[in-house]
Amino acid sequence: MSDEPSAGPVLGVFAHPDDAEIACGATLAKLASSGRKVQLLILTNGDRGSQDRDLDRAALAETRLRESESAGRILGLAGVTVLDTHDGELENTVATRAHVVREIRRLRPATVVSVDPSAWYFENRGTALNAGPAAFYNHSDHRTAGAIALDSVYPGAGNPHYFAEHLGEGLDPWDVYDVWLAWTNEPNHYEDVTGSVDAKVSALLAHESQVQGEGVRFFREWLPKEAEEAGARIGVRHAEGFRVLDLR
């Protein structure tokens, strides 16, 4: 694959509000600041993102939508869309793929950014998903979001016989150039994000319902540290790792 990202629009496809920020917020901020039109599609409304049994889930979903929009502005995104699927109930269905394919055909992105659906386990290392160097297994919504993104890119979006009803809406088939998968155990590309990590941290902290108290201190310290470790692999200050699929 090329070491340089494609030109053209970018669509991020992630499971929950705040996933994109943690997984690759600095890369999204960098791409947006470079002039690429970056849009984010969040597949669940995050309505189970609390341990408070008395919290109203519908109210939490509304809060998380507002937080996602605020974070998107910090990252410089062109738009944020949140589907109404309940947190923890994401499935790779025809109906869900239809939403994603419609967005791909509408936005015509050169690049789709998501997460690696093959990453079930993150073992023996600290990650932004895990406060310490111990084994961790990936949320099913995360894995499912990655599978939905891949299945929507191919064969979905580019084949006129998939979701043919879109053609009547004026949405022609579209072939994505490349897919960037974050949260991967098999990175083949490290993106230099030096200068964009502050935006990543600030965008994550905009999710105030999720990042509170000690969590604020943890992410302020951990996210730059994680980016520094990735940056050391390519000789830059900060980087984020991806499994990149060049479809051209």
N, C-alpha and C positions, 0 to 999 in steps of 0.2 A: 504494500500500500504506500501511497505518497505520505511524506511527513507533513504535508501542508493540507489543511482542511479544504473541502470543496468551497466554491463560492455559492451564494444563493441562500434561500430561506432555510430555517432550521425548525423542526418540530420535536419537542421533548414529550415523551409518553411515559408517565410514572404512575405508581399506584396511589400514593397518598399525598396530601398537602405536606410539604417539607422534605419529601424524598429527593426531589431534584436538587434542592439546596445542599443537602448533605452529600449526595452522591457526586455531583459535578457542578455545583453552583458557580465555581470560579470559571470553568470553561464556558458555561452559558453566558456569564457576564462578559467574558473576553470576546466571544463571538458577537454578542450584541454591540459591544463598543466598537468592534471593527466594521460595523455597518451592516452586518447580516440581520435579517428580520427573524427574531427568535420568538416562537410561540410555545406555550406549555399546555399540554392536555393532561389533566389529572383524572384518573379513572374511578376513584372513590371519593366520597365526601368527608372522610375522616371522622365520622360521627361516633366512633368508639375509642377515640384517642384520649381517654381519661380513665383514671382509676376511681373517680368520684361517682359512687353508685346513684347519687341523687341528682346528678347533672342531666339536664334535658338534652337528649341526643340531637334533636332538630336544632336547638339553639347552638350547640357545639358546632354542627355542620355550618351554620351561618357564620359563626366566628371564624372558622377555619377558611371559609371562602374569602372573607375580608383579609385575613392574614396572608393568604396566598396572593391576593391582588397587591397587597402592600409589598410583599417580598419580590413580586414580579417587577414592580416599579424600581426597587433598589437594584435589581439585576439588569434593568434596562430592557425587559422583555416587551414585545409588541402586543402581547395579550396572554391571558390565562383563562382557561376553561376548565370547570370542574363538573364531572358527571355526578348523578345522584345515586350511584350504586353505594350501598352501605359498606362501610369499613369491614373488612374480613369476609366479604361475600363476593369478591371479584372472581369471575369465571371467564374462561376463554370461550365465549359463546359467539354464535353468528351475530347476534344483536350488538354485542360489544365491539366486535371487529367492524361491524357496519359503521359505528360511530367513528372509529379510528380511520378507516378507509375514507370516509367522507371528509374528514379533516385533511388527510393527505392529498386527496384530489382537489380540495378547495384551496389549500395553502400551497401546494406544489413544492414541498421542501426538497432541497438537494440532499439534506442530511436529516436522519431521524436519530434522536438520542434517547436511550432507554437504559435498562439494566440487563445483565446477563442472566437468562433464565436457567442456565446450567449451574449456577452458583448456589448450591443448597447449603454449603457449610463454609464458614470462615474459621479456620483453626489456628490456634497457637499464636495469635497475634492480636494486638489491640487494633480496633477499627473504630470509625465514627459510629458504628452500630453497636459497639461493645466497649464498655469502659475499661476493660482490662485485657491482658494477654491470655485469653482462654478461648475454648471452642464456643462457637455460636452458630445457630442455624437460621437461615434466612426466612423471613416472613413469606407465607404463601402468596400474599398479594403482590409482593415484589417480584417473585418468580413468574407469577401469572402475567403481570404487566409486561415483562420482557417477552414472554411467549406471544402475547397479544400483539405487541408492536411488530415482532418479526413476521408473524402470520399475516398481519395487515399490509406490511410492505410487500411481501411475496408469499403467496401468489396474488393476494387480494387487490392492492391498489392498481397494479399495472395491467390487469387482465379485464377486458370489458365484460366478460361473462360472469365475473364476480360482482355482486351488487349492481346489476345492470340497471336497477331503478335510478341510480345516480346519473346515468346518461341523460335521462329525461329532465334532470335538474340542471343540466348544462355542465356537469362535472365529468370531464373526460378522464380516462385512465392516466396514471402518472407513475413513472418509474423513479424511485429514490436512488440517488447515486451511492450513498454510503450510510451505514448504520454504526453508531458509536454506543457500545454497551459498557456502562459503568458498573460498579460493584461486581467486579469479575476477579476470578482467581487466575485468569490466563490473559493478562494484558499484553497487547502487542504494540501499543502506542502510548507514550506519555506526552500529554499536552502541556507545554510551558504556560503556566498561568501566573507567572510572576507579575505582581501588580493588581491581581484580581481577587486575591484571597480575602481582603477586607470586605469586599462586596459580598462574597459568599457568606462570611460570618454575620454581617449585618442583616442579610436577607434571612438567614436562619433565625436570628434573634427576633425578627418580625413575627415569628410564630410564637407569640407570647403564651398561648394556651399550652404549648408543648415544652417550651424551654424556660424554666423558672429556677430560681434559687441557685443551688450548686450546679445545675445544668448549664447556666449561663457561663459560669467560670470554666466548667469543663470544656464546653465547645470553643470558647475563646482561646483556650490553650491547645486543645487537641486538633482542631481543624488545621491551623497553621503547621503544627508538628507533623501531621499526616502528609500535608502538601510538601513539607521540607523533605520528608523521607522519600517521597516519589520524585521530587526534583533532583535529589542526589543521584538518581539512576541515570539522568541525562545531563547532569552538570549545570542545572539551573537552580534558582532559589526555591521555586514552588512549581509543582506539577500535579496533574491528576491522570490516573491510569485508565485505559479503556481497552476493550477488545473491539477492534475496528474491522468491520466487514466492508470491503470495497466491492461494490456491486457493478461497477462500470466495466 
